[in-house]
Amino acid sequence: MDTALEEFPDYEKYLDAHMSDEDLFYLEDKELARQLIEVGYHGKGEILTREQFLKRKAAIAEAKKNKEANQPKALSHAGCKIDHSPFLKALAEREELVRNGRMTTIIFIRDNKNCKNEISGYIDLAHRLKTEDFRLYFEGKKVLLPKPSDLSYYNWETQNCTLNDSPNFRVDANSDAGLLFRNKRDRKVINVDPAKDPPGDGTKRVEIPTEEYTQVVFFDHITRRKH
């Protein structure tokens, strides 16, 4: 592909590149010189028509776009100092698998750091990764906490409770088995009851010992698309 065309913002600049001082001297008209070059009158070699030029420019732009899309993006935790934090290390271990869709993870977080306004909830990690800059969490500039927009959120002081489906999970709070999350991709159910082991088909429950929160539990589900 002739990427040299990238230097020309438009067709006129492309024609000008094939124009000599001699052409301008004898013709005394830049537009006329362009027209003669375009029709090949001056024997300048292969000169693209306007349509060919625009098509090739579009093809170059599309190729660049595809190349950029296929470039692996740097992970949010890359280069961050997280050895001090068991939670952030656990988060980093899952980031690539969750981003590439090979795994979906629900994080249960219970936080009562200030001994007041205790909150807890279940977070769809993949959804948060897509909608937030996680580098801020890995750099310690923000603390990952449940929000009313997550899969579930409960404020123990106000007793405010919210439940929401996410792009990856459907919430079922009316089951006799307790709170369930159904993976939308393979329709497998995750039961977050601590007494349920394993929590579901293809799901592993991992509790992280940490002083950063009251409690942190990861529910890692290896996703298989339902045929």
RONUKOL-805525 format. One record per residue: x, y negated, z negated of N, C-alpha, C in turn; residue number from 1; residue in one letter. Coordinates in nm, 2 decimals. Example, Ala and Ser with C-alpha at 12.3 -4.5 7.8 and 13.67 -1.06 7.14 Angstrom:
% residues 2
[[1.32; 0.57; -0.78]; [1.23; 0.45; -0.78]; [1.32; 0.33; -0.78]; 1; 'A']
[[1.28; 0.22; -0.71]; [1.37; 0.11; -0.71]; [1.29; 0.00; -0.79]; 2; 'S']
This chain:
% residues 227
[[0.08; 0.12; 0.00]; [0.00; 0.00; 0.00]; [0.09; -0.13; 0.00]; 1; 'M']
[[0.05; -0.22; 0.09]; [0.14; -0.34; 0.10]; [0.11; -0.44; -0.01]; 2; 'D']
[[0.17; -0.42; -0.12]; [0.15; -0.51; -0.24]; [0.21; -0.65; -0.22]; 3; 'T']
[[0.28; -0.67; -0.11]; [0.34; -0.80; -0.08]; [0.23; -0.90; -0.05]; 4; 'A']
[[0.11; -0.86; -0.02]; [0.00; -0.95; 0.01]; [-0.05; -1.02; -0.12]; 5; 'L']
[[-0.01; -0.96; -0.24]; [-0.05; -1.02; -0.36]; [0.00; -1.17; -0.38]; 6; 'E']
[[0.11; -1.20; -0.31]; [0.16; -1.34; -0.33]; [0.08; -1.44; -0.26]; 7; 'E']
[[-0.02; -1.40; -0.17]; [-0.10; -1.49; -0.10]; [-0.24; -1.50; -0.16]; 8; 'F']
[[-0.28; -1.62; -0.21]; [-0.41; -1.63; -0.28]; [-0.52; -1.63; -0.18]; 9; 'P']
[[-0.49; -1.67; -0.05]; [-0.60; -1.67; 0.05]; [-0.54; -1.64; 0.19]; 10; 'D']
[[-0.62; -1.63; 0.29]; [-0.58; -1.59; 0.42]; [-0.50; -1.70; 0.49]; 11; 'Y']
[[-0.54; -1.83; 0.46]; [-0.46; -1.94; 0.51]; [-0.32; -1.94; 0.47]; 12; 'E']
[[-0.29; -1.91; 0.34]; [-0.15; -1.91; 0.29]; [-0.08; -1.79; 0.36]; 13; 'K']
[[-0.15; -1.68; 0.39]; [-0.09; -1.57; 0.46]; [-0.04; -1.61; 0.60]; 14; 'Y']
[[-0.13; -1.69; 0.67]; [-0.09; -1.73; 0.80]; [0.02; -1.83; 0.79]; 15; 'L']
[[0.02; -1.92; 0.69]; [0.13; -2.02; 0.68]; [0.26; -1.96; 0.66]; 16; 'D']
[[0.27; -1.84; 0.60]; [0.39; -1.77; 0.57]; [0.46; -1.72; 0.70]; 17; 'A']
[[0.37; -1.71; 0.81]; [0.42; -1.67; 0.94]; [0.45; -1.79; 1.03]; 18; 'H']
[[0.43; -1.91; 0.98]; [0.45; -2.03; 1.06]; [0.59; -2.09; 1.04]; 19; 'M']
[[0.65; -2.13; 1.15]; [0.78; -2.19; 1.14]; [0.78; -2.34; 1.15]; 20; 'S']
[[0.88; -2.41; 1.11]; [0.89; -2.55; 1.13]; [0.88; -2.59; 1.28]; 21; 'D']
[[0.93; -2.50; 1.36]; [0.93; -2.52; 1.51]; [0.78; -2.52; 1.56]; 22; 'E']
[[0.70; -2.43; 1.50]; [0.56; -2.42; 1.54]; [0.49; -2.56; 1.51]; 23; 'D']
[[0.51; -2.61; 1.39]; [0.45; -2.74; 1.35]; [0.51; -2.85; 1.44]; 24; 'L']
[[0.63; -2.85; 1.47]; [0.70; -2.95; 1.54]; [0.63; -2.97; 1.68]; 25; 'F']
[[0.61; -2.85; 1.75]; [0.56; -2.86; 1.89]; [0.41; -2.87; 1.89]; 26; 'Y']
[[0.34; -2.81; 1.80]; [0.19; -2.82; 1.80]; [0.14; -2.94; 1.73]; 27; 'L']
[[0.21; -2.99; 1.63]; [0.17; -3.11; 1.55]; [0.03; -3.09; 1.49]; 28; 'E']
[[-0.01; -2.97; 1.47]; [-0.15; -2.94; 1.41]; [-0.14; -2.81; 1.34]; 29; 'D']
[[-0.15; -2.81; 1.21]; [-0.13; -2.69; 1.12]; [-0.25; -2.59; 1.15]; 30; 'K']
[[-0.37; -2.64; 1.16]; [-0.48; -2.56; 1.18]; [-0.47; -2.48; 1.32]; 31; 'E']
[[-0.43; -2.55; 1.42]; [-0.41; -2.49; 1.55]; [-0.30; -2.39; 1.55]; 32; 'L']
[[-0.19; -2.42; 1.47]; [-0.08; -2.32; 1.46]; [-0.13; -2.19; 1.39]; 33; 'A']
[[-0.22; -2.21; 1.29]; [-0.28; -2.09; 1.22]; [-0.36; -2.01; 1.32]; 34; 'R']
[[-0.44; -2.08; 1.40]; [-0.53; -2.00; 1.49]; [-0.45; -1.92; 1.60]; 35; 'Q']
[[-0.34; -1.98; 1.64]; [-0.25; -1.91; 1.74]; [-0.18; -1.79; 1.68]; 36; 'L']
[[-0.14; -1.81; 1.55]; [-0.08; -1.70; 1.48]; [-0.18; -1.58; 1.46]; 37; 'I']
[[-0.30; -1.62; 1.42]; [-0.40; -1.53; 1.39]; [-0.44; -1.44; 1.52]; 38; 'E']
[[-0.44; -1.50; 1.63]; [-0.47; -1.42; 1.76]; [-0.34; -1.35; 1.81]; 39; 'V']
[[-0.23; -1.37; 1.75]; [-0.11; -1.31; 1.80]; [-0.04; -1.38; 1.91]; 40; 'G']
[[-0.08; -1.50; 1.94]; [-0.02; -1.57; 2.06]; [0.13; -1.59; 2.04]; 41; 'Y']
[[0.18; -1.61; 1.92]; [0.32; -1.65; 1.90]; [0.41; -1.53; 1.88]; 42; 'H']
[[0.36; -1.41; 1.90]; [0.44; -1.29; 1.89]; [0.51; -1.27; 1.76]; 43; 'G']
[[0.43; -1.29; 1.65]; [0.49; -1.29; 1.52]; [0.49; -1.15; 1.46]; 44; 'K']
[[0.47; -1.05; 1.54]; [0.46; -0.91; 1.49]; [0.31; -0.88; 1.46]; 45; 'G']
[[0.29; -0.78; 1.38]; [0.15; -0.75; 1.34]; [0.09; -0.85; 1.24]; 46; 'E']
[[-0.01; -0.92; 1.29]; [-0.08; -1.02; 1.20]; [-0.22; -0.96; 1.17]; 47; 'I']
[[-0.25; -0.95; 1.04]; [-0.38; -0.90; 1.00]; [-0.49; -1.00; 1.03]; 48; 'L']
[[-0.61; -0.95; 1.07]; [-0.72; -1.03; 1.09]; [-0.77; -1.07; 0.95]; 49; 'T']
[[-0.86; -1.17; 0.94]; [-0.91; -1.22; 0.81]; [-0.98; -1.10; 0.74]; 50; 'R']
[[-1.06; -1.02; 0.82]; [-1.13; -0.91; 0.76]; [-1.03; -0.80; 0.70]; 51; 'E']
[[-0.92; -0.77; 0.78]; [-0.82; -0.68; 0.74]; [-0.75; -0.73; 0.61]; 52; 'Q']
[[-0.72; -0.86; 0.61]; [-0.65; -0.92; 0.50]; [-0.74; -0.90; 0.37]; 53; 'F']
[[-0.86; -0.94; 0.38]; [-0.95; -0.93; 0.26]; [-0.97; -0.79; 0.21]; 54; 'L']
[[-0.98; -0.69; 0.31]; [-1.00; -0.55; 0.27]; [-0.88; -0.50; 0.20]; 55; 'K']
[[-0.76; -0.54; 0.25]; [-0.63; -0.49; 0.18]; [-0.61; -0.56; 0.05]; 56; 'R']
[[-0.65; -0.68; 0.04]; [-0.64; -0.75; -0.09]; [-0.73; -0.69; -0.19]; 57; 'K']
[[-0.85; -0.65; -0.15]; [-0.95; -0.59; -0.24]; [-0.90; -0.45; -0.28]; 58; 'A']
[[-0.84; -0.38; -0.19]; [-0.78; -0.24; -0.22]; [-0.67; -0.25; -0.32]; 59; 'A']
[[-0.59; -0.35; -0.30]; [-0.47; -0.37; -0.40]; [-0.53; -0.40; -0.54]; 60; 'I']
[[-0.63; -0.49; -0.54]; [-0.69; -0.53; -0.67]; [-0.75; -0.41; -0.74]; 61; 'A']
[[-0.82; -0.32; -0.66]; [-0.89; -0.20; -0.72]; [-0.78; -0.10; -0.77]; 62; 'E']
[[-0.67; -0.09; -0.69]; [-0.57; 0.00; -0.73]; [-0.50; -0.04; -0.87]; 63; 'A']
[[-0.48; -0.17; -0.88]; [-0.42; -0.23; -1.00]; [-0.52; -0.21; -1.12]; 64; 'K']
[[-0.65; -0.23; -1.09]; [-0.75; -0.21; -1.20]; [-0.75; -0.06; -1.25]; 65; 'K']
[[-0.75; 0.03; -1.15]; [-0.75; 0.17; -1.19]; [-0.62; 0.21; -1.27]; 66; 'N']
[[-0.51; 0.16; -1.22]; [-0.38; 0.19; -1.29]; [-0.38; 0.14; -1.44]; 67; 'K']
[[-0.44; 0.02; -1.46]; [-0.44; -0.04; -1.59]; [-0.54; 0.04; -1.68]; 68; 'E']
[[-0.65; 0.09; -1.62]; [-0.75; 0.16; -1.69]; [-0.70; 0.30; -1.74]; 69; 'A']
[[-0.60; 0.35; -1.65]; [-0.55; 0.49; -1.69]; [-0.43; 0.48; -1.78]; 70; 'N']
[[-0.38; 0.36; -1.80]; [-0.26; 0.34; -1.89]; [-0.31; 0.37; -2.04]; 71; 'Q']
[[-0.24; 0.46; -2.11]; [-0.27; 0.49; -2.24]; [-0.26; 0.37; -2.33]; 72; 'P']
[[-0.36; 0.33; -2.40]; [-0.36; 0.22; -2.49]; [-0.29; 0.25; -2.62]; 73; 'K']
[[-0.22; 0.15; -2.67]; [-0.14; 0.17; -2.80]; [-0.25; 0.19; -2.91]; 74; 'A']
[[-0.22; 0.29; -3.00]; [-0.31; 0.31; -3.11]; [-0.30; 0.20; -3.21]; 75; 'L']
[[-0.41; 0.17; -3.28]; [-0.42; 0.06; -3.37]; [-0.31; 0.07; -3.48]; 76; 'S']
[[-0.28; 0.19; -3.52]; [-0.19; 0.21; -3.64]; [-0.04; 0.21; -3.59]; 77; 'H']
[[-0.02; 0.20; -3.46]; [0.12; 0.20; -3.42]; [0.21; 0.09; -3.48]; 78; 'A']
[[0.32; 0.13; -3.54]; [0.41; 0.03; -3.60]; [0.37; -0.03; -3.73]; 79; 'G']
[[0.25; 0.02; -3.78]; [0.21; -0.03; -3.91]; [0.27; 0.05; -4.03]; 80; 'C']
[[0.30; -0.02; -4.14]; [0.35; 0.05; -4.26]; [0.23; 0.10; -4.34]; 81; 'K']
[[0.21; 0.23; -4.34]; [0.09; 0.29; -4.40]; [0.13; 0.40; -4.50]; 82; 'I']
[[0.26; 0.43; -4.52]; [0.30; 0.54; -4.60]; [0.25; 0.53; -4.75]; 83; 'D']
[[0.22; 0.40; -4.79]; [0.18; 0.38; -4.93]; [0.03; 0.42; -4.95]; 84; 'H']
[[-0.04; 0.44; -4.84]; [-0.19; 0.46; -4.85]; [-0.23; 0.60; -4.79]; 85; 'S']
[[-0.27; 0.69; -4.88]; [-0.32; 0.82; -4.84]; [-0.44; 0.80; -4.74]; 86; 'P']
[[-0.53; 0.70; -4.77]; [-0.64; 0.68; -4.69]; [-0.61; 0.63; -4.55]; 87; 'F']
[[-0.52; 0.53; -4.53]; [-0.48; 0.48; -4.40]; [-0.40; 0.59; -4.32]; 88; 'L']
[[-0.32; 0.67; -4.39]; [-0.25; 0.78; -4.33]; [-0.35; 0.88; -4.27]; 89; 'K']
[[-0.45; 0.91; -4.35]; [-0.56; 1.01; -4.30]; [-0.63; 0.95; -4.18]; 90; 'A']
[[-0.66; 0.82; -4.19]; [-0.72; 0.75; -4.08]; [-0.64; 0.75; -3.95]; 91; 'L']
[[-0.51; 0.73; -3.97]; [-0.42; 0.73; -3.85]; [-0.41; 0.86; -3.79]; 92; 'A']
[[-0.41; 0.97; -3.87]; [-0.40; 1.11; -3.82]; [-0.52; 1.14; -3.73]; 93; 'E']
[[-0.63; 1.07; -3.75]; [-0.75; 1.10; -3.67]; [-0.77; 1.01; -3.55]; 94; 'R']
[[-0.71; 0.89; -3.55]; [-0.74; 0.79; -3.46]; [-0.74; 0.84; -3.31]; 95; 'E']
[[-0.63; 0.90; -3.27]; [-0.62; 0.94; -3.13]; [-0.72; 1.04; -3.09]; 96; 'E']
[[-0.74; 1.14; -3.17]; [-0.84; 1.25; -3.14]; [-0.98; 1.19; -3.13]; 97; 'L']
[[-1.01; 1.09; -3.22]; [-1.15; 1.03; -3.22]; [-1.16; 0.94; -3.09]; 98; 'V']
[[-1.06; 0.86; -3.07]; [-1.06; 0.77; -2.95]; [-1.08; 0.84; -2.82]; 99; 'R']
[[-1.01; 0.96; -2.80]; [-1.02; 1.03; -2.68]; [-1.14; 1.12; -2.67]; 100; 'N']
[[-1.22; 1.12; -2.77]; [-1.35; 1.20; -2.77]; [-1.34; 1.35; -2.81]; 101; 'G']
[[-1.22; 1.39; -2.84]; [-1.20; 1.53; -2.88]; [-1.26; 1.57; -3.02]; 102; 'R']
[[-1.28; 1.46; -3.10]; [-1.33; 1.48; -3.23]; [-1.42; 1.36; -3.27]; 103; 'M']
[[-1.52; 1.39; -3.34]; [-1.60; 1.28; -3.40]; [-1.58; 1.29; -3.55]; 104; 'T']
[[-1.58; 1.18; -3.62]; [-1.55; 1.18; -3.77]; [-1.65; 1.09; -3.84]; 105; 'T']
[[-1.71; 1.14; -3.94]; [-1.79; 1.06; -4.03]; [-1.71; 1.04; -4.16]; 106; 'I']
[[-1.70; 0.92; -4.20]; [-1.63; 0.89; -4.33]; [-1.73; 0.85; -4.44]; 107; 'I']
[[-1.72; 0.92; -4.55]; [-1.80; 0.88; -4.67]; [-1.71; 0.80; -4.75]; 108; 'F']
[[-1.75; 0.67; -4.79]; [-1.68; 0.59; -4.87]; [-1.76; 0.54; -4.99]; 109; 'I']
[[-1.71; 0.55; -5.11]; [-1.78; 0.50; -5.23]; [-1.68; 0.40; -5.29]; 110; 'R']
[[-1.72; 0.28; -5.31]; [-1.63; 0.18; -5.36]; [-1.69; 0.10; -5.48]; 111; 'D']
[[-1.61; 0.09; -5.58]; [-1.65; 0.01; -5.70]; [-1.53; -0.05; -5.76]; 112; 'N']
[[-1.45; -0.12; -5.67]; [-1.32; -0.17; -5.71]; [-1.33; -0.28; -5.82]; 113; 'K']
[[-1.44; -0.36; -5.82]; [-1.45; -0.47; -5.91]; [-1.54; -0.43; -6.03]; 114; 'N']
[[-1.57; -0.30; -6.04]; [-1.66; -0.26; -6.15]; [-1.80; -0.32; -6.15]; 115; 'C']
[[-1.84; -0.37; -6.03]; [-1.97; -0.42; -6.01]; [-2.00; -0.41; -5.86]; 116; 'K']
[[-2.13; -0.42; -5.83]; [-2.18; -0.42; -5.69]; [-2.12; -0.29; -5.62]; 117; 'N']
[[-2.14; -0.18; -5.68]; [-2.09; -0.06; -5.62]; [-2.17; -0.03; -5.49]; 118; 'E']
[[-2.09; 0.01; -5.39]; [-2.15; 0.05; -5.26]; [-2.10; 0.18; -5.21]; 119; 'I']
[[-2.18; 0.25; -5.13]; [-2.14; 0.37; -5.07]; [-2.21; 0.39; -4.93]; 120; 'S']
[[-2.15; 0.47; -4.85]; [-2.21; 0.49; -4.72]; [-2.13; 0.58; -4.63]; 121; 'G']
[[-2.20; 0.62; -4.52]; [-2.14; 0.71; -4.42]; [-2.11; 0.63; -4.29]; 122; 'Y']
[[-1.99; 0.64; -4.24]; [-1.94; 0.56; -4.13]; [-1.91; 0.65; -4.01]; 123; 'I']
[[-1.96; 0.61; -3.89]; [-1.93; 0.68; -3.77]; [-1.79; 0.61; -3.72]; 124; 'D']
[[-1.68; 0.68; -3.74]; [-1.55; 0.63; -3.71]; [-1.54; 0.59; -3.57]; 125; 'L']
[[-1.58; 0.67; -3.47]; [-1.57; 0.64; -3.33]; [-1.63; 0.51; -3.29]; 126; 'A']
[[-1.75; 0.49; -3.35]; [-1.83; 0.37; -3.32]; [-1.76; 0.25; -3.37]; 127; 'H']
[[-1.71; 0.26; -3.49]; [-1.63; 0.14; -3.55]; [-1.50; 0.11; -3.48]; 128; 'R']
[[-1.43; 0.22; -3.43]; [-1.31; 0.20; -3.36]; [-1.34; 0.13; -3.23]; 129; 'L']
[[-1.45; 0.15; -3.17]; [-1.49; 0.08; -3.04]; [-1.53; -0.06; -3.06]; 130; 'K']
[[-1.58; -0.09; -3.18]; [-1.64; -0.22; -3.20]; [-1.56; -0.32; -3.29]; 131; 'T']
[[-1.45; -0.26; -3.34]; [-1.37; -0.35; -3.43]; [-1.22; -0.33; -3.40]; 132; 'E']
[[-1.15; -0.43; -3.45]; [-1.00; -0.43; -3.44]; [-0.94; -0.36; -3.56]; 133; 'D']
[[-0.91; -0.23; -3.55]; [-0.87; -0.15; -3.66]; [-0.73; -0.18; -3.70]; 134; 'F']
[[-0.66; -0.26; -3.62]; [-0.52; -0.30; -3.67]; [-0.53; -0.38; -3.79]; 135; 'R']
[[-0.63; -0.46; -3.81]; [-0.65; -0.54; -3.93]; [-0.66; -0.45; -4.05]; 136; 'L']
[[-0.72; -0.33; -4.04]; [-0.73; -0.24; -4.15]; [-0.59; -0.18; -4.18]; 137; 'Y']
[[-0.52; -0.14; -4.07]; [-0.39; -0.07; -4.09]; [-0.29; -0.17; -4.14]; 138; 'F']
[[-0.30; -0.30; -4.11]; [-0.21; -0.40; -4.16]; [-0.24; -0.45; -4.30]; 139; 'E']
[[-0.36; -0.40; -4.35]; [-0.40; -0.44; -4.49]; [-0.46; -0.57; -4.50]; 140; 'G']
[[-0.50; -0.63; -4.38]; [-0.57; -0.76; -4.38]; [-0.72; -0.75; -4.41]; 141; 'K']
[[-0.77; -0.63; -4.39]; [-0.91; -0.61; -4.42]; [-0.92; -0.47; -4.48]; 142; 'K']
[[-1.03; -0.45; -4.56]; [-1.06; -0.32; -4.62]; [-1.18; -0.26; -4.55]; 143; 'V']
[[-1.17; -0.13; -4.51]; [-1.28; -0.06; -4.45]; [-1.38; -0.03; -4.55]; 144; 'L']
[[-1.50; -0.08; -4.53]; [-1.61; -0.05; -4.63]; [-1.74; -0.02; -4.55]; 145; 'L']
[[-1.83; 0.05; -4.61]; [-1.96; 0.07; -4.54]; [-2.04; -0.06; -4.52]; 146; 'P']
[[-2.12; -0.07; -4.41]; [-2.20; -0.19; -4.39]; [-2.34; -0.14; -4.37]; 147; 'K']
[[-2.44; -0.23; -4.38]; [-2.58; -0.20; -4.36]; [-2.61; -0.14; -4.22]; 148; 'P']
[[-2.52; -0.17; -4.12]; [-2.53; -0.13; -3.99]; [-2.48; 0.01; -3.96]; 149; 'S']
[[-2.41; 0.07; -4.06]; [-2.35; 0.21; -4.05]; [-2.46; 0.31; -4.05]; 150; 'D']
[[-2.41; 0.44; -4.04]; [-2.50; 0.55; -4.05]; [-2.59; 0.55; -4.17]; 151; 'L']
[[-2.53; 0.52; -4.29]; [-2.60; 0.50; -4.41]; [-2.53; 0.40; -4.50]; 152; 'S']
[[-2.60; 0.33; -4.58]; [-2.54; 0.23; -4.67]; [-2.63; 0.22; -4.79]; 153; 'Y']
[[-2.56; 0.22; -4.91]; [-2.64; 0.21; -5.03]; [-2.57; 0.11; -5.13]; 154; 'Y']
[[-2.64; 0.01; -5.17]; [-2.59; -0.08; -5.27]; [-2.65; -0.04; -5.41]; 155; 'N']
[[-2.56; 0.01; -5.50]; [-2.61; 0.07; -5.62]; [-2.67; -0.04; -5.72]; 156; 'W']
[[-2.64; -0.16; -5.70]; [-2.69; -0.27; -5.79]; [-2.83; -0.31; -5.74]; 157; 'E']
[[-2.84; -0.34; -5.62]; [-2.96; -0.39; -5.56]; [-3.06; -0.27; -5.52]; 158; 'T']
[[-3.00; -0.15; -5.51]; [-3.07; -0.03; -5.47]; [-3.12; -0.05; -5.32]; 159; 'Q']
[[-3.05; -0.13; -5.25]; [-3.08; -0.15; -5.10]; [-3.02; -0.03; -5.03]; 160; 'N']
[[-3.10; 0.03; -4.95]; [-3.06; 0.15; -4.87]; [-3.10; 0.13; -4.72]; 161; 'C']
[[-3.00; 0.16; -4.63]; [-3.03; 0.15; -4.49]; [-2.98; 0.28; -4.42]; 162; 'T']
[[-3.05; 0.32; -4.32]; [-3.01; 0.44; -4.24]; [-3.02; 0.40; -4.09]; 163; 'L']
[[-2.92; 0.44; -4.01]; [-2.92; 0.40; -3.87]; [-2.86; 0.51; -3.79]; 164; 'N']
[[-2.92; 0.54; -3.67]; [-2.85; 0.62; -3.57]; [-2.73; 0.55; -3.52]; 165; 'D']
[[-2.63; 0.62; -3.47]; [-2.52; 0.56; -3.40]; [-2.51; 0.62; -3.26]; 166; 'S']
[[-2.42; 0.57; -3.18]; [-2.40; 0.63; -3.04]; [-2.36; 0.77; -3.05]; 167; 'P']
[[-2.31; 0.82; -3.16]; [-2.26; 0.96; -3.17]; [-2.35; 1.05; -3.26]; 168; 'N']
[[-2.42; 0.99; -3.35]; [-2.50; 1.07; -3.45]; [-2.64; 1.02; -3.46]; 169; 'F']
[[-2.73; 1.12; -3.49]; [-2.87; 1.09; -3.53]; [-2.89; 1.13; -3.67]; 170; 'R']
[[-2.95; 1.04; -3.75]; [-2.97; 1.06; -3.89]; [-3.10; 1.13; -3.92]; 171; 'V']
[[-3.09; 1.23; -4.01]; [-3.21; 1.30; -4.05]; [-3.21; 1.30; -4.21]; 172; 'D']
[[-3.29; 1.21; -4.26]; [-3.30; 1.20; -4.41]; [-3.42; 1.27; -4.47]; 173; 'A']
[[-3.50; 1.34; -4.39]; [-3.62; 1.40; -4.43]; [-3.62; 1.55; -4.44]; 174; 'N']
[[-3.50; 1.60; -4.43]; [-3.48; 1.75; -4.43]; [-3.48; 1.80; -4.58]; 175; 'S']
[[-3.53; 1.92; -4.60]; [-3.52; 1.98; -4.73]; [-3.38; 2.01; -4.77]; 176; 'D']
[[-3.29; 2.01; -4.67]; [-3.15; 2.04; -4.70]; [-3.07; 1.91; -4.74]; 177; 'A']
[[-3.14; 1.80; -4.74]; [-3.08; 1.67; -4.78]; [-3.04; 1.59; -4.66]; 178; 'G']
[[-2.95; 1.50; -4.68]; [-2.91; 1.41; -4.57]; [-2.83; 1.49; -4.46]; 179; 'L']
[[-2.87; 1.48; -4.34]; [-2.81; 1.55; -4.23]; [-2.77; 1.45; -4.11]; 180; 'L']
[[-2.66; 1.48; -4.04]; [-2.63; 1.40; -3.93]; [-2.62; 1.50; -3.81]; 181; 'F']
[[-2.69; 1.47; -3.70]; [-2.68; 1.56; -3.58]; [-2.60; 1.49; -3.47]; 182; 'R']
[[-2.49; 1.57; -3.43]; [-2.40; 1.51; -3.33]; [-2.48; 1.51; -3.19]; 183; 'N']
[[-2.48; 1.39; -3.13]; [-2.56; 1.38; -3.01]; [-2.50; 1.45; -2.89]; 184; 'K']
[[-2.37; 1.48; -2.90]; [-2.30; 1.54; -2.78]; [-2.33; 1.69; -2.78]; 185; 'R']
[[-2.31; 1.76; -2.89]; [-2.33; 1.91; -2.88]; [-2.45; 1.95; -2.97]; 186; 'D']
[[-2.52; 1.85; -3.04]; [-2.64; 1.87; -3.12]; [-2.61; 1.96; -3.24]; 187; 'R']
[[-2.48; 1.97; -3.28]; [-2.45; 2.04; -3.40]; [-2.49; 1.95; -3.52]; 188; 'K']
[[-2.53; 2.02; -3.63]; [-2.57; 1.94; -3.75]; [-2.46; 1.94; -3.86]; 189; 'V']
[[-2.44; 1.83; -3.92]; [-2.34; 1.81; -4.03]; [-2.42; 1.79; -4.16]; 190; 'I']
[[-2.40; 1.88; -4.25]; [-2.47; 1.87; -4.39]; [-2.36; 1.81; -4.48]; 191; 'N']
[[-2.39; 1.69; -4.54]; [-2.28; 1.63; -4.62]; [-2.29; 1.67; -4.77]; 192; 'V']
[[-2.38; 1.76; -4.80]; [-2.39; 1.81; -4.94]; [-2.26; 1.87; -4.98]; 193; 'D']
[[-2.20; 1.82; -5.09]; [-2.07; 1.88; -5.13]; [-2.07; 2.03; -5.16]; 194; 'P']
[[-2.18; 2.08; -5.19]; [-2.20; 2.22; -5.22]; [-2.20; 2.31; -5.09]; 195; 'A']
[[-2.22; 2.24; -4.97]; [-2.23; 2.31; -4.85]; [-2.09; 2.32; -4.79]; 196; 'K']
[[-2.03; 2.44; -4.78]; [-1.90; 2.46; -4.72]; [-1.90; 2.59; -4.63]; 197; 'D']
[[-1.87; 2.57; -4.50]; [-1.84; 2.44; -4.43]; [-1.97; 2.35; -4.41]; 198; 'P']
[[-1.95; 2.23; -4.39]; [-2.06; 2.14; -4.37]; [-2.15; 2.17; -4.24]; 199; 'P']
[[-2.09; 2.24; -4.15]; [-2.16; 2.27; -4.03]; [-2.07; 2.34; -3.93]; 200; 'G']
[[-2.12; 2.39; -3.82]; [-2.05; 2.46; -3.72]; [-1.94; 2.36; -3.65]; 201; 'D']
[[-1.82; 2.39; -3.66]; [-1.71; 2.31; -3.60]; [-1.68; 2.19; -3.69]; 202; 'G']
[[-1.72; 2.18; -3.81]; [-1.70; 2.07; -3.90]; [-1.62; 2.10; -4.02]; 203; 'T']
[[-1.53; 2.02; -4.06]; [-1.44; 2.04; -4.17]; [-1.46; 1.92; -4.27]; 204; 'K']
[[-1.47; 1.95; -4.40]; [-1.48; 1.85; -4.50]; [-1.35; 1.83; -4.57]; 205; 'R']
[[-1.30; 1.71; -4.57]; [-1.17; 1.68; -4.63]; [-1.18; 1.56; -4.72]; 206; 'V']
[[-1.16; 1.58; -4.85]; [-1.17; 1.47; -4.95]; [-1.02; 1.42; -4.97]; 207; 'E']
[[-1.01; 1.29; -4.97]; [-0.87; 1.23; -4.98]; [-0.85; 1.17; -5.12]; 208; 'I']
[[-0.76; 1.22; -5.19]; [-0.73; 1.16; -5.32]; [-0.66; 1.03; -5.30]; 209; 'P']
[[-0.73; 0.92; -5.35]; [-0.68; 0.79; -5.33]; [-0.73; 0.70; -5.44]; 210; 'T']
[[-0.64; 0.60; -5.48]; [-0.68; 0.50; -5.58]; [-0.74; 0.38; -5.51]; 211; 'E']
[[-0.75; 0.38; -5.38]; [-0.80; 0.26; -5.31]; [-0.95; 0.26; -5.31]; 212; 'E']
[[-1.02; 0.37; -5.33]; [-1.16; 0.38; -5.34]; [-1.20; 0.47; -5.45]; 213; 'Y']
[[-1.33; 0.46; -5.49]; [-1.38; 0.56; -5.59]; [-1.38; 0.70; -5.53]; 214; 'T']
[[-1.42; 0.71; -5.40]; [-1.42; 0.84; -5.34]; [-1.42; 0.82; -5.19]; 215; 'Q']
[[-1.34; 0.91; -5.12]; [-1.34; 0.91; -4.97]; [-1.34; 1.05; -4.92]; 216; 'V']
[[-1.43; 1.08; -4.83]; [-1.45; 1.21; -4.77]; [-1.45; 1.20; -4.62]; 217; 'V']
[[-1.37; 1.28; -4.55]; [-1.38; 1.28; -4.40]; [-1.45; 1.41; -4.36]; 218; 'F']
[[-1.55; 1.39; -4.27]; [-1.62; 1.51; -4.21]; [-1.57; 1.51; -4.06]; 219; 'F']
[[-1.48; 1.60; -4.03]; [-1.42; 1.60; -3.89]; [-1.49; 1.71; -3.81]; 220; 'D']
[[-1.55; 1.67; -3.70]; [-1.62; 1.76; -3.61]; [-1.56; 1.77; -3.47]; 221; 'H']
[[-1.52; 1.89; -3.44]; [-1.46; 1.91; -3.30]; [-1.58; 1.92; -3.21]; 222; 'I']
[[-1.58; 1.83; -3.11]; [-1.70; 1.81; -3.03]; [-1.69; 1.91; -2.91]; 223; 'T']
[[-1.80; 1.97; -2.88]; [-1.82; 2.05; -2.76]; [-1.95; 2.01; -2.69]; 224; 'R']
[[-1.94; 1.97; -2.57]; [-2.06; 1.93; -2.50]; [-2.15; 2.05; -2.48]; 225; 'R']
[[-2.28; 2.02; -2.50]; [-2.38; 2.13; -2.49]; [-2.41; 2.15; -2.34]; 226; 'K']
[[-2.40; 2.28; -2.30]; [-2.43; 2.31; -2.16]; [-2.58; 2.32; -2.13]; 227; 'H']
